[in-house]
Amino acid sequence: MIVLASNSPRRKELMRFICSSFEIEPAEIDEGIEENIALDQMPEYLAMRKAEAVQKNHPDDIVIGCDTGVFINNMMIGKPSSDRSAFEILKMLSGKIHRVITGCAVCKGDKKLSFSQVTEVEFFPLSDEEINEYIATGEPGDKAGAYGIQGRGALLIKQIKGDYYNVVGLPVALLSRKLKELA
């Protein structure tokens, strides 16, 4: 059995590209930033912590942990805490290129592997009115970087370089290959 250590509806939907049968068990871990981990390695580090936490309940299964971060100006941007926070994040991303890094970890028994996928995303320059209209949709609230590329956030994006599904939250092609490696 495969267990996805995530409660993300987007990851659940994307996992169906890889396999039709899997379980969901969200990991309960502290997602605070560790000072001894390089910032761009945080998603992979957190993904492994999530996978290991859930693996305790599923020692004989394949457990997949994931974490997605948005990075700009040597900062990792998480989910907004409020509409004001979403506005500030989107204003920071406006007209600029940022990186989306999704870390994945796969554990089965004593076998563990982890990897990261990086996608560059460039936003159009955004007016305050455009940002406020987007925030009014309610979409930014539960997403790293305060936008969803798979929803109305697509209207903010000028271009991407890399894996689209990575920005959604699960690099399906690379994960599928890594699962085959583990098997």
Secondary structure, 3 states (H helix, E strand, C coil): CEEECCCCHHHHHHHHHHCCCCEECCCCCCCCCCCCCCHHHHHHHHHHHHHHHHHCCCCCCEEEEEEEEEEECCEEECCCCCHHHHHHHHHHHCCCEEEEEEEEEEEECCEEEEEEEEEEEEECCCCHHHHHHHHHCCHHHHCHHHCCCCCHHHHHEEEEECCHHHHHCCCHHHHHHHHHHHC
